[in-house]
Amino acid sequence: MMSQVVTRFAPSPTGYLHIGGARTALFSWAYARKMGGKMLLRIEDTDRERSTEAAVEAIKDGLSWLGLHWDGDAISQFGRASRHADIAHELIARGHAYKCYCSPAELDQMREEARAAGKPPRYNGYWRDRDQSEAPEGVAPVIRIKSPLSGDIVVHDHVQGEVVFKAENLDDFIILRSDGTPTYMHAVVVDDHDMGVTHIIRGDDHLTNAARQIVVYNAMGWDIPEMAHIPLIHGPDGAKLSKRHGALGVEAYRQMGYLPEALRNYLARLGWSHDDDEIFSSEQMIEWFSLDGLNKGAARFDFVKLESINGHYIREAAPDYLYGVMIALAEEVGRLADLEGLTANKATVLAALPELQPRAKTILELIDLAQFIYASRPLPIDSAASALLTPDARSVLGDVRDLLIGLNDWSVEAIDAAMRTLAEAKGLKLGKLAQPLRAALTGRTVSPGIFEVMVLIGRDESLARLGDQIDMK
């Protein structure tokens, strides 16, 4: 009987949760959920100079916002240092590791001699079989693993296939430093074993690490987890993803107005596919997900595609959900005037959202579109709208205002009928009335239907905004 599937996400807390890490977490989460298993979170915080508690919280916050909830408590790798040391000493007892007393100067000399001989510059195994009685006094040793001297080390990978490394190309790498702290290569293996990890999903920049880690697994006689090394995300130009491409923290995408479900959907398509499906729920992804469905080719990050997917989720969302996201985002990015307006005009914003949603690709755009509801007079007019408010257009708006003042029924149907009558009387197309009317009432050239806008903001506000523009010289 197969043991329970356990995956893990193991970020270093040296900054935000970047987009590549978020994708790794997503795949690890989806596979664990698909198999009825667990995804664990391990914070690889052994680099004490660069690890910060703020970064740990940013990673947890990013995962939570994306809906990628881990099982159990987050585990600190640094907190397990004594366990890592114990295993290093056990490896010595088993004859698979040894203490090395080489000084930095001796190691430099080894590298230079290797280069001079046309060989890779690395440790030459000087203390591998030397009697420890020869150890110099007062020197704290490192502990090195005994890598195999010949043969192949094979990484059986769900994405890369069988990847073969020649043992002769591996040196006896350090597993415990002279100060008693573990190296990454050693700590990862001990942690994954102790946490019961059965499947490791990570970037293919770890593929060479896998060969070294297998040496430790074999030395301890431990089962090697199944592995899937996924290609890193590239930018639209095919180069490695950088900040100019979108290699930002997850919180930056939230602040740009992307919904977590949209980002989740988009990230899933970066390196994994299910037929030609572009839009799918997390439940569908979990149902369809498989490690063998991961792509071997590098995925390219595309903001246009992300915006398109985000626009889909905005269109499909319930207005009350979007309203809550708008409030949270306005507060997070410091748009206090918008926050005040959204809060003070909740009912009006909720009523307007079904008209606004098809016009927005981000939550920030949605907030911008909603501003016409609560903007203070005189309304700020953008350049495109200002171009519509010519002297002739202001004159026509004066006629519109006169007509509206006498209108008894303030409904979309009544306003529409009155505007059509006025346009016909002046020999104008309805658009010639509606365009400057929209500019005057919203400050923009794009909005919900302008007659719907007038009903939303009410008679008094509509007439007052028209007056502000008509009276301008």
N, C-alpha and C positions, 0 to 999 in steps of 0.2 A: 504493500500500500504506500502510495506516494505521500511524503510528509507535506505539511502545510506550506504553501508558497509564502516566502517572506522576501520582500524587496526592501531596499533602503535608499534614502536620499541623503547624501553626506557632503554638504557644502562647507567651505571654509568661511568663517565669519570675519572676512576682511573688507566687506562692503555690502552693497545691496544684493538682493536676489536678482541676478541678471537673467536675461531672457533665455539664454542657453540652459542655465540651471533650472529655470522654470519648466522648460520642455522635458528635461531629464526627469524631474519630479513628476510631471504629468504622465509620462510613459510608465514610470515605476508604480505610480498610483493606479493607473488604468489596468495594468497587468495584475497587480495584487487584487484589485476588486473583481476582475474577470475570473480569477482563480479561487475566489473566496478566501484569500489570504490576508496578509498584513503588509502595510508599508511603514517602515520605521524611519525616524529622523535622527541622524547622528551629526552633531556639530563637530567638525574636525578643527578643533581650536588649540592644537599643540603649538602653533606659532604664536607665542604669547605677546610678542611685540606688535603684531598686526591684528590680532583678534580683539574684537571689542564687543561688549554687551549690547551696544546700540545696533551693531551689525547682526547679532543673533536675533534681536527683536525684529529687525527689518526683514530678515529671512522668514521668520515665523509669520509676521504680518502679511508678507507677500503670498506665502502659501495659503494662509487662511482666506485672504481676499479672493484668490483663484479657486477656492473651494477644494483644495488638495489637502485634506485632513489626514494627518499621520496617526498611527496607532500608538498608544502609550505615551510616556514622557519622552521628550527629546533627551538624547544621551550625549554627554560631553566626553569627547575623546581624551582630553587632558585629564579628566577625573579618573581615567583608567590606567594612568601611567605605571602604577605599581604592578598591575596585571601584565602589561606589556613586558616589563622588566623580568617578571617571573618566567614568562615563556622564553625570553631570550636566554636566561640561565638554564632553563630546561633543555633548550636546544644544544647548549654546551654539554650537558650531562648525557644527551643522546648521541653525542659525537658529530652533530650537524652544524655546530657553530664553534667559534673560538675567540679568544681575546687577542686583540691586536694592539701593539704598543708603538707603532710607527709614529714618528713626529711629523708635523706638517712639512718640515724640510726634507725628510726622507721620502715622503709621498710625492713632493715636487720633483725630486731627483728621479723617482721611478717613472713619472710621466715623461720627463725629458728623455730618459733612456729609451722608453717605448717609442716616442716620436722619432728619435734618431734611427731606430731600427725599422721604422715604417709600420709600426703597430699602433693600435688604439691606445691613447694615454689613459692608463688605469692601473689600479692596484695589482701587484704581481703575486699576491698570495704568500708574502714573506713569512708571516706568522702562522700560516695554515697548519703546518705539521711540526712546528718548532716546539720544543719543550718549554713549558711555562716557567721552568726554573731559570731560564735565560732572561726573564723579564727584568727590565731596568727598574731600579727603585724610584719611588716617588712619581711614577708616571701612571695616570689613570687611563686604563685601556678603553677602546671601543670594543663592541662585540660584532663580529662579522659572520654572516651565514656561509656555509660551505656550498657554493654553487656547483652543480655537476660539471665535470671537466670535459665531458664528451656527450655525444648524442643530441637528440632534439627535444625541445620543449614545445609542446603543441597547445595552442589556445583554441579550443573548440568554441566558435562564436556564432551566435544566431544571425548576425549581420554580415560579418567578414568571412565566414566559413572557417576552414582550418588554417590557422596562421602558424607557421613553423619558425621557431627561433633556434639557432645553433647555440648549444650550451657553451661552446668555446668562446662565444662573443659576450658572455656574461661574466662579470667579475664577482668576487666575494664582497657583496655590498654590505654596508653597515646596517645593523638592525637596532643597536643600542649605542647611543653616543657616550662619550667619556663622562658626561655629567649624569648619566643614568636615564636620560630621556630617550624615548623611542623615535626612530625615523618613521616617516609617513608609510614607507613600503611595508614595514613590520606591523605598525599599529593597525593599519587597515585590515590586514589578514586576521589578526587576533580578534578585532572587534567584529568583523563579519562572521567569524566562526562562533564567537560567544553569543552573538545576537541571533544565531540560527538562520542567517541569510542564505537563501537558496538560489536567488537570481540577482545578478548585478547588471544594471543598465546604466551606462555612462558614456561620455564622449570618447571618440576613437583616439583622442590624444592620450588616453590611458592604456592603449593596446600594448605598448612595450612594457608598461608597469605590470600588466597581467602576467607576463612571462616571469618576471622576478617574484611576483606574489605567489605564483604556482610553486616556485622553489620552496617557499616557506610552508605552504600547504603540504607539500610532499614530505618535507622534513619532519613535520608534526604528525603525519599520517591522517590528516583531516580531509574530508570530502571537499572537492573544489566546486564552488557554486557555478551554475550555468551563467554564461556571460553574453551580453549584447552590447557591442561597442558601436555607437551611432555616430555618423559623420557630423562634424561641427556645422553650425549654421553659417552660411555665407551671405554676403550682401548681394544686391541686385547685379553688381558688376562681376560677381564670381570670386571676389577677394574675401578673405576671412572677415567675419562680421566685426565691425568696429562701431564706435559711438556715432559716427556720421551715418552709418547704415541703420541704426536702431538698436545697438547693443546697450540698451539702457536698463535700469532697474525696473522691476515690475511696477513699483509705485509711480514711476514716471509715466507709464501707460495709463494708469488710473487717473493721474493728474491731467493727461491729455484728453481724457474723456472716453476711454474705452471701457466697455463692460467686461466683467470677469468671464462671463459665459462666451463672449465673442473671442476674447484672447485665448481662452481654453480651446475653443473650436479651431482657431487659426493655428495655434501651436501644434495641435494634433496632426494637422496636414503638413507640417514641416518635418518630413522624414518618415511619415507613415501614411498609408492610404487604404481606403476600402472602396474598391471599384472607382467610380468617378464622383462619389459623394463629396460635396463641398460643405454643406450645412448639415450638422447632425448634433443631437443632444449628447450630454455626457453619458446618459444611460445607453444610447446607441453605440458610442465609442467603446464603452466597457464590454458590451455584448460582442462587438466585432473585433476587438483588439487581439493581436497576436504578435509575438516577438518575430515570427517569420514574415510578418507584414511590414517590418521596418525596412526602409530603403537603404541601399548601399551607397547611393549617390548623395552628394551634399545638397541640402535644401537651400533655397535662396529666399531671403526675407524680402517681402514686398508690402510696403505701406499701403499701396492702392488696394491690394487684395484684403488687407486687414481692415481698412476703412469700409470696404464693401460688405464684409461679413458683419462688422459692427453696426452698419446701417440696417442690415437685415434684423439683427436682434433688437435694435431700437424700435423699428417698425412693429415688431411682434410683441413688444413688452406691454404689460399693463401700466396705465398712466400713474397709478399710485406708487408702483415700484420705481418708475423713472423719477417721479417727484422726489422720493427719498434719496435717490442717487444724486440728483441735482443739488439738493440741500447739502449733502455730505461733501460733494465736490466743491461747491462754492465756498464752503467753510474751509476745506483743506487748502485750496489755492489762494485764499485770502480775498475773494471777491465779496466783500462784506455788503456792498450796496445791493448786489444780486441776492445775497442771502436774506437781507432784510425784505427785499421786494418779493421774493419767493414765499417767504413766511407770511407776510402780510396779505398776500393775494392767493392763498392756496387754492381756494375754490375756483377762481378764475383760471389759474394755471392748469389745474386738473381738467377743466372744461376745454381748454385750448389744446392740450397735448395731443389728442387724436388728430388734430389738424397739423400740428407741428412735426410729429414723429416722422412722416414720410419725407420731410425736407432736411433731416439732420443725419450726419454720419458719425458724429461724436456727441457726447453729453455736453461738452463746451459749446458746440454749435446749437444744441437744444436750448441751453441757457441764453445764448445770444438771441435766438429766435423768440424766446419768451419775454425778452426785455420790453417789447412794446406794451406789454400788459401793465408793468409797474414802473416804467421809466418816468422820472420827474419832468415836468414841463419847465421850460420849453424843451421839447424832445431833441436829443442829439440826432442830426441827420447825416448819414454817411454820404460819401462823394457821389456814388451812383444815384442815390435818391435825390440829392441836391440838384443834379443835372436835370431832373424832371420838373423841378419847381421853377419854371420860367415865369416871367411876368404874365404871359398869356395863360399859363396853367393856374397861377394864383387867382387870376380874374375868374376863370371857370370855377375854381374852388369857392369863390365868393357866391356864385350862383348855387352851388351845391349846398353851401351852408344855409342860404336863405330857404331853399326847398326843405332841408332837413328840420329847420326850426318849426316849420308848420306841419311836420309829419306826426300824426297821432299814434300810429302803430309802429313801435320800434322793434321790428322783427326782420329777419333776413329777407323774407318774402316781400314785405312792404318796402324796405329800402331798395331792394333789387328793382321792383316795379317803378319806383320813383326815379331811380337813376336812369332806367331805360327810357322813360318818358322825357327826361331832361336831355339825354343824349340825342334822341330823335328830334326834339325841338331845336337843338343847336346844330343839327346835321353832323353829329360826331358819332364815331364808333364808341361802343361802351368802354373799350380799353382806354380811350383817350381821357375818359373821366376816371377810370379805376386806377390808372398808373400814378397820376399825381396825388390822388386820394390816398393810395397806399403809402406813398412817400411821406405825406403829411402826417398820417396817423401812426405809422410805425417807424419812420426814419430809415426805412430800408426798401429795397425793390423786391424782396422775397418775403412772403408771409402767408398765413392761411388766407382763405378767401376773404377779401377786404370787407364784405358785408358781415361775415361771421366775426371779424375783428371788431367791427363797430358795435355789434351786440354784446360781445365779450367785455369791452371796456365801458360800455354804457353811453347813453345820450350825452350827458353833461361833459364827460371826458372827451368824447368824439368832437363835439362842437368847440370845446376849448382848444384842442389841438389844431383843429382847422383854423381857428381864429389866430393862433400864434403864427401860422404861415401866411395867412391872407394879409395880416397887418404888417408883415415885414416889408420894408422899403427896398 
